[in-house]
C-alpha cells in the first residue's frame, strides 16, 4: 500500500475487494467470478495472463495494459478477452478438484484457447522463482 506504483497485492485485493463484492446476495448469481459478475454472458478467451499473486495490483495493471497494446491491434482491442485467474476463477469455490486432471483444469483450458500470452513481471519476486497462475 505504501508505493502508489505497486499497490496492494492480489491476496489483499482478493480478500478485501473481490470476495466481498462477489459474495453479495443481491447479485443475480452470488459467489460467481468477478469476470462473470461483470459479463454474465462470458467471452471467448484470447489472451492468457500469467502473474504472481504477490504482485501489486497497480504494477500488474500497468504491465498488462502496456503489453496488451503490443499484443493486439488497437483497432480490435475490444474484441479480446483475457483469462486472469483471480478475476476468471470464482474465489468462493474450492477449485482443487478441477486441478486434479491437467487437461480439464481452468488454467489449461484457458491457455489452450488463448492465442496470446502476457507475462506480468513483478518487483516482489523474480519471475523464475515465483508461484505461477
C-alpha positions, 0 to 999 in steps of 0.5 A: 500500500505504501508505493502508489506504483505497486499497490496492494497485492492480489491476496489483499485485493482478493480478500478485501475487494473481490470476495466481498463484492462477489459474495453479495446476495443481491447479485443475480448469481452470488459467489460467481467470478468477478469476470462473470459478475461483470459479463454474465454472458462470458467471452471467448478467451484470447489472451492468457495472463500469467502473474504472481499473486504477490504482485501489486495490483497497480504494477500488474495493471500497468504491465498488462495494459502496456503489453496488451497494446503490443499484443493486439491491434488497437483497432480490435482491442475490444474484441479480446478477452483475457483469462486472469485467474483471480478475476476468471476463477470464482474465489468462493469455490474450492477449485482443487478438484478441477486441478486434479486432471491437467487437461480439464483444469481452468488454467489449461483450458484457458491457455489452450484457447488463448492465442496470446500470452502476457507475462506480468513481471513483478518487483516482489519476486523474480519471475523464475522463482515465483508461484505461477497462475 
